[in-house]
Amino acid sequence: MTNDKVYIIGEVGPNHNGSLETALLMVEKMAEAGVDCVKFQMTDPYKLYSDDSFKASYQQKNDKSKGAREMSLSYQLRPEAHITLCEKCKECGVDYICTAFDLDSLIYLDRHVEMPYYKIASGEIFSLDIIDYINKQNKPIILSTGMATYEEIGKSIFMLNKNFKKEITILHCISNYPAKYEEVNLLNMVELKNRFKCRVGFSDHTLGNECATAAVAMGAEIIEKHVTFDKNANGPDHKASIDIGELKVLVSSIRHIEASIGVSERIFSDAQREISKVARKSCVTSRNLQKGDVIMRDDICFKRPGTGFLPIEIDQLIGKRLLCDIDVDRVIKEDFLE
């Protein structure tokens, strides 16, 4: 992550539907679209789900499997597949990161792949075994905060900083798939930055790109967006994802927005200075004037171009004697005056 470039994460999640071939192709296509990072998920469903687990409403609607564990099992890649995916990301010039939903998966990832960040999912901010492992490591953290109160976010950050202060980026996130525009509440992202003195970003679960691009204009340093090849495919996240074409548009929009944000100072390009000469007005003679004449107010009108005295500088002209003749309708120049 750099301070002058938004870090764009393309989230695959389970949208490979358990196919390494699909996952590898998604890395290629998302890298071509211009993302900075491709993110995956990893877990052992038997270590994540108890026998009492159940699916969220959106998962019941979008996935045909019976239970939460069965659903997760059908969308998992083998652990060694993540080594292959990490190498593919390197080959394509993007970062690989992966959210682990159980401690053993996290340890496996730490031992076998290179990840520049730990990504903690919204549902894992109180998973003590994962938090206790991460707080001993010297690696930046991306913390999603869907469903979490300010107090809960503060507790999680406190636990992560237990051994030493970490570099933490908080992602504002609405844990709904898809999230409705009226519940996105982007101003809360700004409050998170002010309250916790951290970098902030936005994990966008809306159907369009508008909220993600608005978040960039509001100071997001990370944008995370779920991506799929087929929004109609069976699986929990496809319908709340954007496709590759939409991803390309998103990346382009973000790059244009971050280029346009600029700085607080007023800065004028050479093109703007040229236009100012064309569009502004100068003090212009309203009649023929002769050498030795003293300029009076009635001798001056205001017309384009803006290459002479500005109208607000008229007092610098009145009472001045001319060194030369000036025809009517000409810009009065400084070297015309005594």
C-alpha positions, -999 to 999 in steps of 0.1 A, spaced: 0 0 0 12 35 -8 -1 68 4 -8 81 -31 -25 50 -46 -57 33 -36 -51 -4 -29 -77 -24 -49 -85 -59 -37 -104 -82 -59 -122 -107 -37 -126 -142 -51 -139 -158 -19 -158 -189 -28 -166 -177 -64 -142 -202 -79 -167 -229 -68 -140 -252 -57 -121 -252 -90 -84 -244 -90 -86 -239 -127 -113 -212 -123 -94 -196 -95 -62 -193 -116 -81 -178 -145 -97 -153 -121 -62 -142 -110 -52 -136 -146 -84 -117 -155 -84 -96 -124 -48 -87 -128 -55 -77 -164 -83 -55 -150 -58 -37 -129 -63 -48 -93 -34 -46 -68 -44 -78 -50 -65 -109 -54 -80 -123 -22 -91 -158 -13 -106 -175 17 -95 -207 34 -109 -229 62 -115 -264 74 -153 -264 76 -151 -289 105 -131 -264 125 -153 -234 115 -189 -248 118 -204 -266 147 -233 -290 143 -256 -261 153 -244 -239 124 -269 -225 99 -268 -205 67 -277 -168 64 -308 -160 44 -289 -148 14 -269 -181 15 -301 -201 16 -313 -182 -14 -281 -184 -35 -268 -218 -26 -285 -252 -30 -266 -272 -4 -283 -282 27 -263 -268 56 -235 -243 63 -208 -269 66 -219 -287 35 -219 -254 16 -184 -245 28 -171 -280 19 -183 -276 -17 -164 -244 -22 -130 -252 -6 -97 -255 -24 -71 -280 -12 -46 -262 10 -17 -267 -14 -38 -250 -41 -31 -217 -23 6 -222 -29 -2 -224 -66 -24 -194 -64 2 -174 -46 27 -182 -74 2 -173 -100 -4 -139 -83 34 -132 -84 35 -142 -120 7 -117 -128 22 -89 -107 -5 -87 -80 -4 -95 -43 -20 -127 -29 -38 -125 4 -62 -150 20 -86 -147 49 -83 -177 72 -114 -187 92 -96 -211 116 -62 -210 133 -47 -240 116 -55 -225 82 -39 -193 92 -7 -210 104 -6 -231 72 -8 -199 51 19 -182 71 42 -211 66 36 -218 29 27 -186 11 38 -149 11 11 -125 22 18 -88 27 -11 -84 51 -33 -104 74 -70 -99 64 -94 -104 93 -130 -110 83 -158 -92 101 -170 -124 117 -135 -131 131 -127 -99 151 -133 -118 184 -118 -151 174 -92 -151 203 -70 -179 189 -66 -161 155 -62 -127 172 -36 -140 197 -16 -155 168 -17 -123 147 -8 -100 176 25 -118 179 34 -112 142 50 -82 126 28 -78 96 2 -51 87 -35 -59 93 -66 -52 73 -96 -54 96 -132 -56 84 -157 -43 108 -192 -53 95 -217 -58 124 -192 -44 149 -199 -15 173 -173 12 181 -167 -6 214 -162 -39 197 -138 -25 171 -119 -8 199 -116 -41 218 -104 -59 187 -77 -33 179 -66 -34 216 -61 -71 214 -43 -69 181 -19 -43 196 -14 -63 227 23 -71 221 32 -41 201 14 -15 180 4 -28 146 -2 -11 113 -40 -16 110 -63 -4 82 -100 -6 92 -125 -14 65 -159 0 68 -182 -29 58 -219 -37 57 -225 -74 63 -253 -78 39 -251 -95 5 -260 -74 -14 -259 -43 8 -286 -17 1 -275 18 -8 -294 33 20 -276 12 46 -240 18 34 -235 49 55 -202 60 40 -197 89 65 -191 63 91 -158 54 73 -146 89 80 -157 86 117 -137 54 120 -106 72 107 -110 100 132 -120 79 161 -93 52 158 -65 72 141 -61 45 115 -61 42 78 -95 33 65 -110 16 35 -143 2 23 -153 -34 17 -182 -29 -8 -210 -54 -10 -234 -33 -30 -244 -43 -65 -228 -13 -83 -196 6 -83 -209 39 -71 -203 34 -34 -167 22 -39 -158 52 -60 -175 76 -36 -155 60 -8 -123 68 -26 -133 104 -29 -140 104 9 -105 91 18 -106 53 14 -71 39 10 -83 3 3 -113 -8 -18 -124 -45 -16 -149 -58 -41 -162 -93 -47 -157 -105 -83 -173 -134 -103 -173 -148 -138 -210 -155 -136 -235 -137 -114 -260 -165 -120 -238 -193 -109 -247 -214 -78 -229 -202 -48 -234 -178 -18 -215 -147 -32 -220 -146 -70 -251 -125 -69 -234 -98 -47 -204 -97 -69 -193 -77 -100 -181 -93 -132 -147 -87 -149 -161 -60 -172 -175 -41 -142 -142 -46 -124 -123 -29 -152 -147 1 -150 -142 2 -113 -104 2 -114 -104 29 -141 -129 51 -121 -108 48 -90 -76 57 -108 -93 87 -123 -107 98 -89 -75 95 -70 -57 115 -97 -83 142 -94 -84 145 -56 -52 166 -55 -41 188 -26 -56 216 -6 -36 243 -23 -49 261 -54 -28 249 -83 -31 261 -119 -18 243 -149 -3 259 -180 -36 252 -198 -56 270 -171 -33 300 -173 -37 301 -210 -75 300 -206 -74 328 -180 -58 351 -206 -86 342 -231 -116 343 -207 -107 372 -183 -111 409 -192 -86 437 -193 -89 475 -192 -94 486 -228 -96 520 -244 -131 533 -250 -119 560 -275 -87 570 -293 -61 584 -269 -31 605 -277 4 607 -263 4 629 -233 -33 624 -225 -42 617 -188 -64 587 -186 -99 593 -172 -125 568 -160 -146 574 -192 -115 564 -213 -117 528 -200 -140 499 -206 -136 462 -198 -132 436 -225 -113 403 -233 -85 392 -234 -71 392 -199 -35 402 -209 -35 437 -195 -46 454 -163 -75 436 -147 -107 456 -142 -101 456 -104 -67 473 -112 -84 503 -129 -71 527 -101 -36 520 -113 -45 536 -146 -67 566 -138 -46 598 -137 -16 582 -155 -2 600 -186 3 582 -218 37 578 -235 22 570 -269 -10 571 -290 -35 543 -284 -63 534 -308 -98 527 -295 -106 492 -284 -70 482 -275 -57 466 -243 -38 492 -222 -3 479 -214 20 490 -186 47 502 -210 21 527 -225 23 547 -192 47 572 -178 
